[in-house]
């Protein structure tokens, strides 16, 4: 039975399949996230965040939606089941699956909220209730050229183990209980000093908030600063997990194109002037490696200041950027609306699970209240050991050696790719340094499956389309090189040459938005 001929339950409106086929554009079949969870996420966003599917609306039958999206019926049934567990939909005898009539409509109130006591029903508007966990973090294990993995071979494991043991011996019982919800004071002070020395960020320890990573930080900020339905500028292409987190917390991410000068601020202002938040990477954008130009930095800061919005500047590999890289956005004049976000996962090792943000003073109380009801706190033992490591005399040397290794490994990868393609016109975003670069393939490139080569890396490099709002737009691959020893890189390029050399004519090393 087609969706068009199904009966309508009393008091409900049938939802046309055409309203849901946009889900097809964002379902990534080669993603680590299960298909049913991707569909669940998109449907939940339509129901809870955007309000485009209102209470009482009847969803298409599982068979009809599966046929329209080109997926199995079981996938749709699993997605519907998760929605029912969340209370978003309900099953009606003879009436199919209907959006719950008790679901609260999206609230589009003011984004600046007055301070109220914790636990009050007013104050910071909570995000929609959700029981589903975020999509799994893409695994770097077995992936060729893993992104966001630092030079693990240089990490001083013995020193780190000694610091952990010392902290457990001296204050283990207290640390096992937990830490201050904004982070251990010693670590907040050490991070403030580290950022001042490495990125020119001048702040007090009280302005630093410690979390479990970039994603946890962005979720904390979304719940602190946004109402359901608020618009957020997001880079396109850009980090898909951050977009998903914003959606799950009721925001409306909008795609802002990125080119060789970074986020196109003029496009954003013209098409979405009322955005409450902008999520950018001003110094080294993932995946294109672009730096936000001076003119766009000025325009972005001015727009945020004039409209009372906030800028979240995400920086993952700042210590590994070269001398030509631009400064963090926080170090610019007029940075009052900027929140700097960073992580030690891509500087030390991924499983350290420690991130942070630097807040303008006026946001401290608001974020503190929200952190009190969220589970963003990082391991207190790890925080204490990291505070000691940042102040240890060997830390500066470790950071210097890691930055040098990244530069040498980047040069080795450039040489290998130039040998494969004949020149570097197809390479994007390598001028700033850092730990990754992108191979941009021509639009005609056929990226079919290739046999996995022998060796530890049996999963292909990360597809550039993973970062795009509309996946088919960007053929290519994002190659992380920091974790590969220099001698391993030529062989890795040869092993994956059928993918990395797809297409006849490489296009030039810039991508217009």
C-alpha positions in Angstrom: 0.0 0.0 0.0 1.4 3.4 -0.9 1.6 6.3 1.6 -0.8 8.2 -0.7 -3.6 5.7 -0.2 -3.3 4.9 3.4 -6.1 5.8 5.8 -5.8 8.7 8.1 -6.3 8.4 11.8 -8.7 10.7 13.4 -7.2 14.1 14.3 -4.0 13.4 12.3 -2.7 14.6 9.0 -0.9 12.3 6.5 2.7 13.3 5.9 3.8 13.1 2.3 6.8 11.1 1.4 8.3 14.0 -0.5 8.6 15.8 2.9 11.0 13.1 4.1 13.1 12.4 1.0 15.6 15.0 2.1 16.8 12.4 4.5 18.2 10.5 1.6 20.8 13.2 1.0 22.3 12.9 4.5 22.3 9.1 4.9 25.9 8.0 4.5 26.1 4.3 3.6 29.8 4.1 4.4 29.5 5.8 7.7 30.3 4.1 11.0 26.8 5.2 12.2 24.1 2.6 11.5 21.6 3.5 8.8 18.7 3.2 11.2 20.3 5.7 13.6 21.0 8.2 10.8 17.3 8.0 9.8 16.2 8.3 13.4 18.3 11.4 13.8 16.9 13.1 10.8 13.3 12.2 11.6 13.7 13.4 15.2 15.2 16.6 14.0 12.1 17.2 11.7 9.7 16.4 14.6 11.4 18.0 17.6 13.7 20.7 16.4 12.3 22.2 13.3 8.6 21.6 14.0 8.0 20.9 10.3 6.3 17.6 11.3 3.7 18.6 13.9 1.8 16.7 16.6 -0.8 14.4 15.1 0.9 14.1 11.8 1.1 10.5 10.5 4.4 9.2 9.2 4.5 7.1 6.0 4.3 3.4 6.4 7.7 1.7 6.9 7.4 -0.1 3.6 6.6 3.1 1.6 9.4 5.2 3.3 11.9 2.4 2.8 11.1 2.3 -0.9 11.4 6.0 -1.2 14.8 6.2 0.5 16.2 3.1 -1.0 16.8 1.3 2.3 15.4 -1.8 4.0 12.1 -1.9 5.8 13.8 -3.2 8.9 15.9 0.0 8.9 12.8 2.2 9.0 11.2 0.0 11.6 14.2 0.4 13.9 14.2 4.1 13.4 10.4 4.3 14.2 11.0 2.2 17.3 13.6 4.6 18.6 11.3 7.5 18.0 8.6 5.7 20.0 11.0 5.0 22.8 11.7 8.8 22.9 8.0 9.6 23.1 8.2 11.4 19.8 5.7 9.1 18.0 3.0 6.6 19.0 1.4 3.7 17.3 -2.4 3.7 16.7 -4.5 0.7 15.8 -5.4 1.1 12.1 -3.7 4.5 12.0 0.0 3.7 11.6 2.7 5.7 13.3 1.6 9.2 14.4 3.6 12.1 15.9 2.8 12.3 19.6 0.1 14.8 20.4 1.7 15.6 23.7 4.9 16.7 22.1 5.7 20.3 22.9 6.0 22.6 19.9 9.5 24.1 19.3 10.0 27.3 21.3 11.7 30.2 19.4 12.1 32.6 22.3 15.0 35.0 22.9 18.4 33.5 23.0 19.6 35.8 25.8 18.1 34.5 29.0 18.0 35.9 32.5 19.8 34.1 35.3 17.7 31.9 37.5 18.4 29.4 40.2 19.5 25.9 39.1 16.5 23.6 38.8 14.1 26.4 38.0 11.7 25.9 35.1 12.7 29.2 33.6 16.3 30.3 32.8 18.3 28.4 30.2 15.8 26.6 28.0 16.6 22.9 28.1 17.2 21.0 24.8 14.6 18.5 23.7 14.7 15.3 25.8 16.6 12.6 24.1 17.5 9.1 25.1 19.6 8.2 22.0 23.3 8.4 22.3 25.3 10.4 19.8 26.6 8.6 16.7 29.7 6.6 17.4 33.0 8.5 17.0 34.7 7.3 13.7 37.3 4.8 14.7 40.9 5.5 13.8 41.9 1.8 14.3 42.7 0.2 11.0 42.0 3.4 9.0 44.5 4.6 6.5 45.7 8.1 7.2 43.6 8.6 10.4 42.6 12.2 11.0 43.1 13.9 14.4 45.6 11.3 15.6 48.9 13.0 16.8 52.5 11.5 16.6 51.9 8.7 19.1 55.4 7.4 18.7 56.8 10.5 20.3 54.5 10.6 23.3 56.5 10.1 26.6 54.6 7.1 27.9 56.9 6.5 30.8 56.6 10.1 32.1 52.8 10.0 31.7 52.6 6.7 33.6 54.7 8.1 36.3 52.6 11.3 36.6 49.4 9.2 36.8 50.9 6.9 39.5 52.1 9.9 41.5 48.7 11.5 41.5 47.0 8.3 42.5 49.5 7.8 45.3 49.2 11.3 46.7 45.5 12.1 46.3 43.9 9.1 44.6 40.9 8.7 47.0 39.9 12.4 46.5 40.4 12.3 42.7 38.5 9.1 42.3 35.4 10.9 43.7 35.6 13.6 40.9 36.6 17.2 40.3 35.0 20.6 40.2 32.5 20.5 37.3 34.4 23.2 35.4 37.7 21.4 35.9 40.5 21.1 38.4 41.8 24.6 39.3 45.4 23.5 38.7 44.6 22.3 35.1 42.6 25.4 34.3 45.6 27.5 35.3 48.0 25.3 33.3 45.7 25.5 30.2 45.5 29.3 30.5 49.3 29.5 30.6 49.7 27.0 27.7 47.3 28.9 25.5 49.0 32.2 26.2 52.4 30.8 25.3 51.3 28.8 22.2 48.4 30.6 20.7 48.5 34.2 22.0 45.3 33.8 24.0 45.3 35.9 27.1 42.7 34.7 29.7 42.4 34.0 33.4 42.2 30.4 34.7 38.6 31.2 35.8 37.6 31.6 32.1 38.8 28.1 31.2 36.3 25.2 31.4 37.5 21.6 31.1 35.4 18.9 29.4 35.7 15.5 27.8 36.5 16.8 24.4 35.4 19.1 21.5 32.0 17.4 21.1 31.2 17.6 24.8 32.2 21.3 24.8 30.0 22.1 21.8 27.1 20.3 23.4 27.6 22.2 26.7 27.7 25.5 24.8 24.6 24.6 22.7 22.6 23.9 25.9 23.9 27.1 27.5 23.4 29.5 24.7 20.7 28.3 22.3 16.9 27.9 22.3 15.2 25.2 20.3 15.1 26.4 16.7 17.9 28.9 16.9 20.0 29.1 13.7 23.7 28.2 13.8 26.2 28.9 11.0 28.2 25.7 10.2 31.0 25.3 7.8 30.3 23.4 4.6 32.2 21.2 4.4 32.8 20.9 8.1 32.8 18.5 11.1 29.6 16.3 10.7 29.6 15.4 14.4 29.3 19.0 15.5 26.3 19.4 13.2 24.7 16.3 14.6 25.2 17.5 18.1 23.6 20.8 17.3 20.6 19.1 15.7 20.2 16.7 18.7 20.1 19.8 21.0 17.3 21.5 19.0 19.4 23.9 17.0 19.1 24.6 13.2 22.5 24.2 11.6 22.7 26.0 8.2 25.4 25.3 5.6 27.8 28.2 5.0 30.2 27.6 2.2 34.0 27.5 2.8 36.6 28.5 0.2 40.3 29.3 0.3 39.5 32.2 2.6 37.5 30.2 5.1 33.9 30.6 6.0 32.1 32.9 3.6 30.8 35.5 6.1 29.2 37.6 3.4 27.0 34.6 2.3 26.1 33.9 5.9 25.1 37.5 6.6 23.0 37.7 3.4 21.1 34.4 3.8 21.0 33.8 7.6 21.5 37.2 9.4 19.7 36.2 12.5 21.9 33.3 13.5 22.6 33.0 17.3 25.9 31.1 16.9 28.7 30.5 14.4 30.9 27.4 14.6 34.1 28.0 12.8 37.8 27.0 12.6 39.5 30.2 12.0 43.2 29.1 11.9 43.0 25.7 10.2 39.6 24.5 8.9 38.7 20.8 8.8 38.7 19.5 6.1 39.9 22.1 3.6 42.7 23.5 5.8 41.7 27.1 5.0 42.4 30.0 7.3 39.8 32.7 7.8 41.0 35.8 5.9 41.6 39.1 7.8 38.6 40.7 6.1 36.3 37.9 7.0 37.6 37.8 10.6 36.8 41.5 10.9 33.3 41.0 9.4 32.5 38.0 11.5 33.6 39.7 14.8 31.6 42.8 13.8 28.4 40.9 13.0 28.5 39.0 16.2 29.1 42.1 18.2 26.3 44.1 16.5 23.7 41.3 16.7 24.6 39.8 20.1 25.6 36.4 18.6 28.5 34.1 19.7 31.4 32.6 17.7 32.7 29.2 18.7 36.2 28.9 17.3 37.2 25.2 17.2 41.0 24.6 17.1 42.2 20.9 17.2 45.8 21.0 16.0 46.9 24.6 17.0 50.3 23.5 18.4 51.2 21.8 15.1 50.5 24.8 12.8 53.5 26.4 11.2 54.7 30.0 11.5 52.6 31.1 8.6 49.4 30.0 10.3 47.0 32.7 11.5 46.4 33.5 15.1 43.4 32.2 17.1 40.3 34.3 16.7 40.4 35.0 20.4 43.7 36.9 20.0 42.0 39.5 17.6 40.9 42.8 18.8 37.2 42.9 19.6 36.9 39.2 20.5 34.3 39.7 23.2 31.9 37.4 21.5 34.4 34.6 20.8 34.6 31.2 22.6 37.8 29.4 22.0 37.5 25.6 21.9 40.4 23.1 21.9 41.3 19.5 22.7 44.3 17.5 23.8 43.0 14.4 22.0 44.8 15.5 18.8 47.9 16.8 20.6 48.6 14.0 23.2 46.6 10.9 22.3 42.9 10.3 21.3 41.9 8.4 24.5 43.0 11.2 26.8 39.5 12.6 26.3 40.2 16.1 27.5 38.9 19.3 25.9 38.4 22.8 27.0 36.9 26.2 26.2 37.8 29.7 27.0 34.7 31.8 27.8 34.0 35.5 27.9 33.4 36.4 31.6 29.7 37.1 31.1 29.0 33.5 30.1 30.7 31.8 33.1 27.7 31.7 35.4 25.4 30.5 32.7 27.7 27.7 31.6 28.4 26.7 35.2 24.7 26.2 35.8 24.2 24.1 32.7 27.4 22.0 33.5 25.8 21.2 36.8 23.1 19.1 35.2 25.2 17.7 32.4 27.8 14.9 32.4 30.7 16.7 30.6 33.3 16.3 33.4 36.6 14.7 32.4 38.4 12.1 34.6 39.8 13.9 37.6 42.9 11.6 37.7 43.7 12.4 34.1 43.1 16.1 34.7 45.6 16.1 37.6 48.2 14.2 35.6 47.8 16.6 32.6 48.2 19.6 34.9 51.5 18.2 36.0 52.5 17.3 32.5 51.8 20.8 31.1 54.0 22.3 33.9 56.8 19.7 33.5 60.0 20.8 31.9 59.8 18.0 29.3 56.4 19.2 27.9 57.8 22.0 25.8 60.4 19.7 24.3 57.7 17.1 23.5 55.5 19.7 21.8 58.5 21.0 19.8 59.4 17.5 18.6 55.9 16.7 17.7 55.5 19.9 15.6 58.8 19.1 13.8 57.7 15.5 13.1 54.4 16.8 11.7 56.2 19.1 9.3 58.6 16.3 8.2 55.7 13.9 7.7 53.7 16.4 5.8 56.6 17.0 3.5 56.9 13.3 2.9 53.2 12.9 2.1 53.4 15.9 -0.3 56.4 14.3 -2.1 54.6 10.9 -2.4 51.4 12.5 -3.6 53.2 14.7 -6.1 55.0 11.6 -7.4 51.6 9.9 -7.8 49.8 12.8 -9.5 52.8 14.6 -11.1 52.2 17.9 -9.3 50.5 19.4 -6.2 47.5 21.1 -7.9 45.2 18.5 -6.5 46.2 19.2 -2.9 44.2 21.5 -0.6 45.0 23.1 2.7 48.6 22.1 3.3 50.1 25.6 3.6 49.1 26.1 7.3 50.8 22.9 8.6 48.8 20.9 11.1 48.2 17.2 10.9 46.1 16.6 7.8 45.8 17.6 4.1 43.1 17.0 1.5 43.3 15.4 -1.9 40.6 17.0 -4.1 39.6 14.8 -7.0 37.8 16.0 -10.2 34.1 15.8 -10.3 34.3 13.1 -12.8 36.3 10.8 -10.5 34.8 7.4 -10.0 35.3 6.4 -6.4 34.2 2.8 -6.4 35.3 0.2 -3.8 38.9 -1.1 -4.1 40.3 -4.2 -2.4 41.9 -3.4 1.0 45.7 -3.7 0.8 47.7 -6.0 3.0 48.8 -4.4 6.3 47.3 -2.9 9.4 45.2 -0.2 7.6 42.4 -2.1 6.0 39.8 0.7 6.0 40.1 3.4 3.3 41.0 7.1 4.1 38.2 9.4 5.2 36.1 10.5 2.2 35.8 14.3 1.8 32.1 13.9 1.3 31.7 12.9 4.9 32.3 16.5 5.9 29.8 18.0 3.4 26.1 18.9 4.0 25.4 17.4 0.5 27.7 14.5 0.2 28.1 14.1 -3.7 29.5 17.6 -4.0 33.1 17.0 -2.9 35.0 13.9 -4.3 38.3 13.4 -2.5 40.0 12.3 0.7 41.2 13.8 3.9 44.6 12.4 4.9 45.9 12.5 8.4 49.6 12.0 8.5 50.8 13.0 12.0 50.6 9.4 13.4 52.5 7.8 10.5 56.3 7.6 10.7 58.0 9.3 7.8 59.3 6.0 6.4 55.7 4.5 6.3 54.2 7.3 4.2 55.4 6.4 0.7 54.2 2.8 1.1 50.8 3.9 2.4 50.3 6.2 -0.6 51.2 3.4 -3.0 48.9 1.0 -1.2 45.9 3.3 -1.7 46.9 4.7 -5.0 43.8 3.4 -6.9 41.7 5.6 -4.7 44.0 8.6 -4.3 44.7 8.8 -8.1 41.1 8.4 -9.2 40.1 10.6 -12.2 42.0 11.8 -15.2 42.7 15.5 -14.6 43.3 16.7 -11.1 41.7 20.0 -10.3 43.5 22.9 -8.8 44.2 23.1 -5.1 41.3 25.4 -4.1 37.7 24.7 -3.5 35.2 27.5 -4.1 32.1 27.5 -1.9 
